[in-house]
Amino acid sequence: MKVAVAGCCHGALDKMYETLELLQRRHNVRPDLLLCCGDFQAVRNEADLRCMAVPAKYRHMQTFYRYYSGEKKAPVLTVFIGGNHEASNHLQELPYGGWVAPNIYYLGYAGVVRFRGVRIGGISGIFKSHDYRKGHFECPPYNQQTIRSAYHVRNIEVFKLKQLKRPIDIFMSHDWPRSIYHYGNKKQLLKMKSFFRQEVESNTLGSPAASELLQHLKPTYWFSAHLHVKFAAFMQHETNSKEELPKATKFLALDKCLPHRDFLQIIDVEHDPNAGDSLEYDAEWIAILKATNSLVNVTQSSWNMPENNGLHAKWDYSVTEEAIKEVLEELNHDLKIPCNFTLTAACYDPSKPQKNMEPVHTINPQTTEFCAQFGLTDINDRIQQAKEESSGRGECEEEEEEEMDSTGSAEEPSEYNTDNSGLSSFNPDEIMLDEEGGDEDLSTCSVDPSPDHPPEFSTSFSDIRIMPDSMVVSSDDAMDSNKEDNEELEKSGGSKQVEEKSSTERSLKRIGGDENGNSGVKKIKRRNQAIYAAEDEDKTD
């Protein structure tokens, strides 16, 4: 079957689907499935806009609300993961996954589903070491810390995915697995994004948690986005025994969804011709959710997952064939995911803007039904219970915010020694902002059309590429650049020194003390002008 893969959507659903329709008209190619690797931005209304970790001037309604209201319907089944620019309050309603609109399915914090016999897995968010070992404690209305930590990957999701034993065909993450750049054309990557050089050379670019999953799951395909550049790699995995067949992963990172950008890829994936056309639960994944349900944590206390270190009575939560069989029997061998999409929030009405709409913590009926069916903990219900208990003990939100202020940026012990959130290199394609730039008023939003989304669809067909039969880019190819590439790199060396000097001069302007009287050099926030001018330091490009 043909699978379309998109990078950061940034709410431009009309653009994505119009590009697919153009592909069909011009080349008679119709994808059976669309995958989106994060920054989907399922924004339903003005309250959702206020739950996106972007400055007010970049909060645009875009077009998802039309699909949420039923005005439009996705022309192809769409499955996506979350990134670091999302309506976190909306996606939080579906921690185990669910429909955000008819024919548009969110995989949850982490998840595995099946379509036509193809196993598709994914993990939402981006890696941030100081939040990695916390529970999912955030809920709207968010403060300046939780609006960001809400989309940070947690160790429990990685732990669940590592219990998988059966082969995965496709896996998605928003940020790249760390080290994957060593398996593709690294010279070409650095020529396009020279400001990645320091992180690439120090091997700190990307997510160590995603890298761990890549080595464990060894999927056939791995798709990512986040860095707004297209990059292909081919990773040959080591075998654990002579009997084990060699495995390899074809990695592809996609560009952002903008006119004239190569943001879509079409690949051919082997599938089961006898399988139905419905999206299905994965029995092994459901069994793993049941097995790990006791590990659910909704506090911001840091904790480690069970491991074979003498401190835990149980550390292996992988499931047996019997447990998988029990799931199948519970479902009467009908794994079809019910089309039970439900409106849980008012939809944006252009004729009646409500700029003062407040976000609320909502328990989605889809999650309630899913948890009841499989005996799982409803994370949002548990969070509400914890809040009520906290309120009963006389603890106030101000105290909680103070605790977040004092601990939210602290570097806590982790199995990963290096965080990838703060970059020392300077991105010449981005601009610097004041430290407060990412903390603009959360009550402000805009419903004007995005400058990145033109009112009329471009007829240019440079937005899409049809993947050839092989995505192979060997590590040998990555090390070998042709003479022309080398000459261009050498020519860029002189300009790079001027560039570095310019960045140094601009960096000096950031020296000063903070509002608490702490002196020193403030961290430089580098954000892509074409997308957002002031995120927090999570962005790695």
Disulfide bonds with the S-S distance in Angstrom:
none
